[in-house]
Amino acid sequence: MSSSTSAIDKNCTFLILNDKSGSIQQEEICKDLESSDMTVKIRGLKNAIMALLSGEPMPRVLMTVIRFCITKDDHQIKKLLMMYWEIVPKYSADNKLLPEMILVCNALRNDLTSPNEFIRGCMLRFLCKLKEPEILEPLIPSVKVALEHRHSYVRRNAALAVYSIHKNFGEQLLPDGPELMEKFISQETDVSARRNAFLMLFNEAEGIAIDFLADHMDNIQSFGDGFALLVLELSRKVCRRDPAQKSRFVRCLFQLLRSESQAVSYEAAWSLVSLSTAPTAVRACAQAYAALLNATSDNNVKLIVLDRLSELKKYHSKVVQEIIMDVLRALSSPNILICKKTLAVAIDLVGPRNIEEVMLLLKREVIRTQETELEHGDEYKALLIQAIHKCATRFAEVADSVVLVLLDFLGGDGGYNVMVCVKSIIEQYPNFRATIIRKIIDNLDEITTSEALRVALWILGTYSETVDPSSNEPMLNDAFEAIQGLLGEPPFTQLKEEDSAAKKSDESAVTTVVTKNIVLADGTYASVTSTETVGGSGSAAEAEKMPHLRRLVSAGDILLGTVVCVTLTKISLKMDDVPGSTAAANRLVMASLLSIAGIGKLAEQRRGTRVGVYADCLDRITLCARLLLDPALQAKCKAKFLSSCLEAYSHLVAKQKAVKNKASEADKKGRASGPDDLIQFRQLRVQSVQGGIEVDLMDADDISRAIGADGSSGEAAKLRHVYQLTGYSDPVYAEASVTVHDYDIILEMLIINRTPNTLTNLTVELATMGDL
């Protein structure tokens, strides 16, 4: 949209882009207006409006419009006339009303008394845009009569007209406006008309609005959503100005919390918690948010509610903790952003009372991601595993059962997150190691990714000396056999050739599809399709049954092969320390050396003539072989080889835990209650007020006012909106404070001359950028 400065200086509620305004002549417009063809007349009226918006003076057009357009009943012409009356100059150069405006005023009065409800209602709505008291004054009786019209469309616009006239010229034109609206709203049955009347009382006669609200407190729900939103706005306005008035609106706020309208319920919850921080108010607000979160189907609304709950959680975590299960119901949403934000809000609220319920729900969600195809299934599964990990590390009583459930989901891309979680838990809770190690050994073949296998092998190599409670023996031999069973016998390079041969063999297989029609027992026809495969050896099917560990190593994953070598070496060295197991230790050493040699040969073949490729892996494999073969090197390096990684990881876990504890303590200190905070003794209260919720809502505010902590000062609030315009080292320093109130933007600037000279004709140029 665009317009000239003249259109902006005058009061106008619309702007129209017109690129041809200079080519429109006054004579052409008058000629079109005098035409008897309605289409031509409408075109002329549009051109007149655009010319006036562009700042073109059209003195002759006004009388032409009055003569040839004012008596027409065409609805489009009526609408264009309202736009024209709004922008046409109504005063002469000496600031006196033009004589033609008498005819215009008569035409407006005729439309106000028109038998057509649409024309009458539109004209009443148009009066809200007029700012000339000389034109409005003769129309006041017609506006008052319209308040009693039989049609609700006319009455609701009449209420808006009364509001606009009283707001701009109350004592001059309509001094009895509040009394008119008080009588009107007490008799009105239309929802929109009642809302408009209450809007007028809310802004122009607040006392009457409060009295009406008190008399009809039980019927607010039936007055419509628009009326309820006005009530909430009134309560915020009154209570912020006079906090002692809160008790008059408490019942109303709690009643609107149960509204069927989601907008009203949300606004009521926000209003209640913004007016009071008492536990009763916060609890009701949190319950309303939770109900809204699960009732709405709009993802944007869900995200907004979750943001509100996140803010509420910062200061009232114990109260919000009561509705954590209701919040977690939002995980049923298919939107990954909602699930992510829901978990972020809920995990911090988990406590000893609800940890079992939360873990049960999270387990069900993990199972659901496994059984059903979700759009963001892998990402959602990773989020769930991370949430379970956080809960398990905070609450030892559920760690055992949580880990056993997670180990059932080792397959797929989520296996790595599961193993990282298990790795952390097995270090922090030594009592669970035996159960977890046994579960990993039994389910090792289910792991399909190289990353997850590396973590699992590290766990087995580090903790497999744990004693199995069922046999009272270390699980070293079981872990070694599990790894060897999946790795298989060397060489590993031959497997690629076997796979290629299997593929060539399967390529020679021919599958024939035969379709024929048959007659069923009931006499109907049906088609039957059968397939027959000729040739092929089925080697590809056998290749598919190969263990994942051997498949990955044979495919050239040298890093995974190196981890296998280190794990087998650790288990062999630890078996040598078990009393009476020399023969078993020697057997493990021989098997380990064979696997190390096979993987080393594979690394050499993969490297080829490239220098430096797999150098670190080959060094590690060589070290493992030397440790097993050289007793002197084993005596020097065995202890360090077995304990260095574990010590480093233990130190990392301890450091992370210390950081979390420190952050938690700092958070608690930041939220600690002050020495002047109110302590409520309900048993000492008078029996007559114990059942009322007004007492709870007012107590915290009373003590806050007493200690002067009922809100930030005006200066402190301004400092949060100060924007630096120049650098600190510039000769002239400038900063601006921005205050936004409704549609008004106030810009206060501070300019400091940092030079020793007096500056004259200083100019500040501003350019709006960003979110200013």
GIZI-V166393 format. One record per backbone hydrogen bond with DSSP energy under -0.5 kcal/mol. CO is the residue of the C=O (numbers start at 1). NH is the residue of the N-H. E is the energy in kcal/mol with one decimal. If there is no record, write none. Layout:
CO:NH:E ; CO:NH:E
This chain:
4:8:-1.0 ; 5:9:-2.2 ; 6:10:-1.4 ; 18:21:-0.6 ; 20:23:-0.8 ; 21:24:-1.1 ; 23:25:-0.5 ; 25:29:-1.8 ; 26:30:-2.3 ; 27:31:-2.3 ; 28:32:-2.3 ; 29:33:-2.4 ; 30:34:-1.8 ; 31:35:-0.6 ; 32:35:-0.9 ; 37:41:-2.4 ; 38:42:-2.6 ; 39:43:-2.0 ; 40:44:-2.3 ; 41:45:-2.2 ; 42:46:-2.2 ; 43:47:-2.3 ; 44:48:-2.0 ; 45:49:-2.0 ; 46:50:-2.4 ; 47:51:-2.1 ; 48:52:-2.1 ; 49:53:-2.2 ; 50:54:-1.4 ; 51:56:-2.6 ; 52:55:-1.4 ; 53:4:-0.7 ; 58:62:-0.8 ; 59:63:-0.6 ; 60:64:-1.4 ; 61:65:-2.7 ; 62:66:-2.1 ; 63:67:-2.2 ; 64:68:-2.5 ; 65:69:-2.0 ; 65:70:-1.1 ; 69:72:-1.3 ; 74:78:-2.1 ; 75:79:-2.2 ; 76:80:-2.3 ; 77:81:-2.5 ; 78:82:-1.8 ; 79:83:-1.7 ; 80:84:-2.3 ; 81:85:-3.2 ; 82:86:-1.5 ; 83:87:-1.3 ; 84:88:-2.0 ; 90:98:-2.3 ; 92:95:-1.7 ; 96:92:-3.1 ; 98:101:-1.4 ; 99:102:-1.8 ; 99:103:-0.6 ; 100:103:-0.6 ; 100:104:-1.8 ; 101:105:-2.7 ; 102:106:-1.8 ; 103:107:-2.0 ; 104:108:-2.4 ; 105:109:-2.1 ; 106:110:-1.9 ; 107:111:-1.9 ; 108:112:-1.8 ; 109:113:-1.1 ; 111:114:-1.2 ; 115:117:-0.6 ; 116:120:-2.2 ; 117:121:-2.7 ; 118:122:-2.6 ; 119:123:-2.2 ; 120:124:-2.0 ; 121:125:-2.1 ; 122:126:-2.1 ; 123:127:-1.7 ; 124:128:-0.6 ; 125:128:-0.8 ; 126:129:-2.1 ; 126:130:-0.5 ; 127:130:-0.7 ; 131:133:-0.7 ; 132:135:-0.8 ; 132:136:-1.8 ; 133:137:-2.4 ; 134:138:-0.6 ; 136:139:-1.3 ; 136:140:-0.7 ; 137:140:-1.2 ; 139:143:-1.9 ; 140:144:-2.3 ; 141:145:-2.1 ; 142:146:-1.8 ; 143:147:-0.8 ; 144:147:-0.7 ; 145:148:-1.7 ; 146:149:-1.5 ; 151:155:-1.7 ; 152:156:-2.7 ; 153:157:-1.4 ; 154:158:-2.0 ; 155:159:-2.2 ; 156:160:-1.4 ; 157:161:-2.1 ; 158:162:-2.4 ; 159:163:-2.1 ; 160:164:-2.6 ; 161:165:-2.7 ; 162:166:-2.6 ; 163:167:-2.1 ; 164:168:-1.8 ; 165:169:-3.2 ; 166:170:-0.9 ; 169:173:-2.8 ; 169:174:-1.1 ; 170:174:-1.2 ; 174:177:-1.5 ; 176:180:-2.2 ; 177:181:-2.5 ; 178:182:-2.4 ; 179:183:-2.2 ; 180:184:-2.5 ; 181:185:-3.1 ; 182:186:-1.2 ; 183:187:-0.8 ; 184:187:-0.7 ; 184:188:-1.4 ; 190:194:-2.2 ; 191:195:-2.1 ; 192:196:-2.4 ; 193:197:-2.2 ; 194:198:-2.4 ; 195:199:-2.0 ; 196:200:-1.7 ; 197:201:-2.2 ; 198:202:-2.8 ; 199:203:-1.5 ; 200:204:-2.7 ; 201:205:-1.7 ; 205:209:-1.9 ; 206:210:-2.4 ; 207:211:-2.3 ; 208:212:-2.6 ; 209:213:-2.2 ; 210:214:-2.3 ; 211:215:-2.0 ; 212:216:-1.5 ; 214:217:-0.8 ; 216:219:-1.1 ; 217:220:-0.9 ; 219:222:-0.8 ; 220:223:-1.6 ; 221:224:-0.7 ; 224:228:-1.8 ; 225:229:-2.5 ; 226:230:-1.6 ; 227:231:-2.1 ; 228:232:-2.1 ; 229:233:-2.0 ; 230:234:-2.6 ; 231:235:-2.5 ; 232:236:-2.2 ; 233:237:-2.2 ; 234:238:-2.7 ; 235:239:-2.5 ; 236:240:-1.9 ; 237:241:-1.2 ; 238:242:-2.9 ; 242:245:-2.4 ; 243:246:-1.7 ; 244:247:-0.5 ; 245:248:-1.5 ; 245:249:-0.6 ; 246:249:-1.6 ; 246:250:-1.2 ; 249:253:-2.6 ; 250:254:-2.4 ; 251:255:-1.8 ; 252:256:-2.2 ; 253:257:-1.3 ; 254:258:-0.5 ; 255:258:-0.9 ; 256:259:-1.6 ; 261:265:-2.3 ; 262:266:-2.4 ; 263:267:-2.5 ; 264:268:-2.6 ; 265:269:-2.2 ; 266:270:-2.4 ; 267:271:-2.6 ; 268:272:-2.6 ; 269:273:-2.2 ; 270:274:-1.6 ; 271:275:-1.3 ; 272:276:-1.3 ; 278:282:-2.5 ; 279:283:-2.7 ; 280:284:-2.0 ; 281:285:-2.4 ; 282:286:-2.7 ; 283:287:-2.4 ; 284:288:-2.0 ; 285:289:-2.4 ; 286:290:-2.5 ; 287:291:-2.3 ; 288:292:-2.3 ; 289:293:-2.5 ; 290:294:-1.6 ; 291:295:-1.5 ; 292:296:-2.0 ; 297:299:-0.5 ; 298:302:-1.9 ; 299:303:-2.3 ; 300:304:-2.1 ; 301:305:-2.6 ; 302:306:-2.4 ; 303:307:-1.9 ; 304:308:-2.0 ; 305:309:-2.5 ; 306:310:-2.2 ; 307:311:-2.1 ; 308:312:-2.5 ; 309:313:-2.3 ; 310:314:-0.9 ; 311:315:-0.6 ; 312:315:-0.7 ; 312:316:-2.0 ; 316:320:-2.3 ; 317:321:-1.7 ; 319:322:-1.2 ; 320:323:-1.6 ; 321:324:-1.2 ; 323:327:-2.0 ; 324:328:-2.2 ; 325:329:-0.7 ; 326:329:-0.5 ; 327:330:-1.8 ; 328:331:-1.9 ; 329:332:-1.5 ; 330:333:-1.8 ; 335:339:-1.8 ; 336:340:-2.5 ; 337:341:-2.4 ; 338:342:-2.6 ; 339:343:-2.3 ; 340:344:-1.9 ; 341:345:-2.0 ; 342:346:-2.6 ; 343:347:-2.5 ; 344:348:-0.6 ; 346:349:-1.4 ; 347:350:-1.2 ; 351:354:-0.6 ; 351:355:-1.3 ; 354:358:-2.5 ; 355:359:-2.6 ; 356:360:-2.1 ; 357:361:-2.1 ; 358:362:-2.5 ; 359:363:-2.3 ; 360:364:-1.9 ; 361:365:-2.1 ; 362:366:-2.2 ; 363:367:-2.4 ; 364:368:-2.1 ; 365:369:-2.2 ; 366:370:-1.3 ; 367:371:-1.9 ; 368:372:-2.3 ; 372:374:-0.8 ; 374:377:-1.2 ; 376:380:-2.7 ; 377:381:-2.5 ; 378:382:-2.2 ; 379:383:-2.0 ; 380:384:-2.3 ; 381:385:-2.4 ; 382:386:-2.2 ; 383:387:-2.3 ; 384:388:-2.7 ; 385:389:-2.4 ; 386:390:-2.2 ; 387:391:-2.2 ; 388:392:-2.8 ; 389:393:-2.2 ; 390:394:-1.2 ; 391:395:-2.0 ; 394:396:-0.5 ; 395:398:-1.1 ; 396:399:-0.7 ; 396:400:-0.6 ; 398:402:-2.2 ; 399:403:-2.5 ; 400:404:-1.9 ; 401:405:-1.6 ; 402:406:-2.5 ; 403:407:-2.3 ; 405:408:-1.4 ; 406:409:-2.4 ; 407:410:-0.6 ; 410:448:-0.5 ; 412:415:-1.3 ; 413:416:-0.7 ; 414:418:-1.8 ; 415:419:-2.4 ; 416:420:-2.3 ; 417:421:-2.1 ; 418:422:-2.6 ; 419:423:-2.7 ; 420:424:-1.9 ; 421:425:-2.2 ; 422:426:-2.7 ; 423:427:-0.9 ; 424:428:-1.8 ; 425:429:-2.3 ; 429:432:-1.6 ; 430:433:-1.3 ; 432:436:-2.2 ; 433:437:-3.1 ; 434:438:-2.0 ; 435:439:-1.8 ; 436:440:-2.5 ; 437:441:-2.6 ; 438:442:-2.1 ; 439:443:-1.7 ; 441:444:-0.7 ; 443:446:-1.5 ; 444:447:-1.2 ; 449:453:-2.0 ; 450:454:-2.2 ; 451:455:-1.7 ; 452:456:-2.4 ; 453:457:-2.7 ; 454:458:-2.0 ; 455:459:-2.2 ; 456:460:-2.3 ; 457:461:-2.5 ; 458:462:-1.6 ; 459:463:-2.8 ; 460:464:-1.3 ; 463:466:-1.8 ; 464:475:-0.9 ; 466:475:-1.5 ; 467:469:-0.5 ; 468:471:-0.5 ; 468:472:-2.6 ; 468:473:-0.6 ; 473:468:-2.8 ; 475:479:-2.1 ; 476:480:-2.5 ; 477:481:-2.5 ; 478:482:-2.1 ; 479:483:-2.2 ; 480:484:-2.9 ; 481:485:-2.6 ; 482:486:-1.5 ; 483:487:-2.4 ; 484:488:-2.8 ; 486:550:-0.9 ; 492:495:-0.5 ; 493:496:-0.8 ; 493:497:-0.7 ; 494:498:-2.1 ; 495:499:-2.2 ; 496:500:-2.1 ; 497:501:-2.6 ; 498:502:-2.4 ; 499:503:-2.1 ; 500:504:-2.3 ; 501:505:-2.5 ; 502:506:-2.2 ; 503:507:-1.7 ; 504:508:-0.9 ; 505:508:-0.6 ; 506:509:-1.1 ; 510:512:-0.5 ; 510:534:-3.6 ; 512:514:-0.5 ; 512:532:-2.2 ; 514:530:-2.9 ; 516:528:-2.9 ; 518:520:-0.5 ; 518:526:-2.1 ; 520:523:-1.5 ; 524:520:-3.3 ; 526:518:-2.9 ; 528:516:-2.3 ; 530:514:-3.2 ; 532:512:-3.4 ; 534:510:-3.5 ; 538:542:-1.4 ; 539:543:-2.4 ; 540:544:-1.8 ; 541:545:-0.8 ; 542:545:-0.7 ; 543:546:-1.4 ; 547:551:-2.2 ; 548:552:-2.5 ; 549:553:-2.3 ; 550:554:-2.7 ; 551:555:-1.6 ; 552:557:-1.9 ; 553:556:-1.6 ; 556:558:-1.8 ; 557:561:-1.9 ; 558:562:-2.4 ; 559:563:-2.0 ; 560:564:-2.1 ; 561:565:-2.1 ; 562:566:-2.4 ; 563:567:-2.5 ; 564:568:-2.7 ; 565:569:-2.2 ; 566:570:-2.5 ; 567:571:-2.4 ; 568:572:-2.2 ; 569:573:-2.5 ; 570:574:-2.4 ; 571:575:-2.1 ; 572:576:-1.2 ; 573:577:-0.5 ; 574:577:-1.0 ; 575:578:-1.0 ; 578:581:-1.2 ; 581:585:-2.3 ; 582:586:-2.5 ; 583:587:-2.1 ; 584:588:-2.2 ; 585:589:-2.4 ; 586:590:-2.3 ; 587:591:-2.2 ; 588:592:-2.5 ; 589:593:-2.5 ; 590:594:-2.0 ; 591:595:-2.0 ; 592:596:-2.9 ; 593:597:-2.6 ; 594:598:-2.2 ; 595:599:-2.6 ; 596:600:-2.7 ; 597:601:-2.4 ; 598:602:-2.0 ; 599:603:-2.3 ; 600:604:-2.2 ; 601:605:-2.3 ; 602:606:-2.4 ; 603:607:-2.0 ; 604:608:-1.8 ; 607:610:-1.8 ; 612:615:-1.4 ; 614:618:-2.6 ; 615:619:-2.2 ; 616:620:-2.2 ; 617:621:-2.6 ; 618:622:-2.6 ; 619:623:-2.2 ; 620:624:-2.1 ; 621:625:-2.1 ; 622:626:-2.5 ; 623:627:-2.3 ; 624:628:-1.6 ; 625:629:-1.5 ; 626:630:-3.0 ; 629:631:-0.7 ; 630:634:-2.2 ; 631:635:-2.2 ; 632:636:-1.3 ; 633:637:-2.7 ; 634:638:-1.9 ; 637:641:-2.9 ; 638:642:-2.1 ; 639:643:-1.6 ; 640:644:-2.2 ; 643:647:-2.6 ; 644:648:-2.2 ; 645:649:-2.5 ; 646:650:-2.6 ; 647:651:-2.3 ; 648:652:-2.0 ; 649:653:-2.6 ; 650:654:-2.5 ; 651:655:-2.2 ; 652:656:-2.5 ; 653:657:-2.4 ; 654:658:-2.2 ; 655:659:-2.3 ; 656:660:-2.2 ; 657:661:-2.5 ; 658:662:-2.4 ; 659:663:-2.4 ; 660:664:-2.5 ; 661:665:-2.6 ; 662:666:-2.4 ; 663:667:-2.1 ; 664:668:-2.4 ; 665:669:-2.5 ; 666:670:-2.0 ; 667:671:-1.3 ; 669:672:-0.8 ; 674:677:-1.3 ; 678:680:-0.6 ; 680:682:-0.6 ; 681:684:-1.2 ; 682:685:-1.5 ; 686:689:-1.5 ; 686:690:-0.6 ; 687:690:-0.6 ; 689:692:-0.9 ; 693:697:-1.7 ; 694:698:-1.7 ; 695:699:-2.0 ; 696:700:-0.8 ; 698:702:-2.3 ; 699:703:-2.0 ; 700:704:-1.6 ; 701:705:-2.5 ; 702:706:-2.0 ; 703:707:-1.7 ; 704:709:-2.8 ; 705:708:-0.6 ; 713:717:-1.9 ; 714:718:-1.9 ; 715:719:-2.0 ; 716:720:-0.9 ; 718:721:-1.9 ; 719:722:-1.1 ; 721:738:-1.8 ; 723:736:-2.6 ; 727:730:-1.1 ; 731:733:-0.5 ; 731:754:-2.5 ; 733:752:-3.0 ; 734:725:-2.3 ; 734:726:-1.3 ; 735:750:-3.1 ; 736:723:-3.3 ; 736:738:-0.5 ; 737:739:-0.5 ; 737:748:-2.6 ; 739:741:-0.5 ; 739:746:-3.2 ; 741:744:-2.8 ; 744:741:-2.9 ; 744:746:-0.5 ; 745:747:-0.5 ; 746:739:-2.5 ; 746:748:-0.6 ; 747:749:-0.5 ; 748:737:-3.2 ; 749:751:-0.5 ; 750:735:-2.0 ; 752:733:-2.4 ; 752:754:-0.8 ; 763:765:-0.5 ; 764:766:-0.5 ; 769:772:-1.1
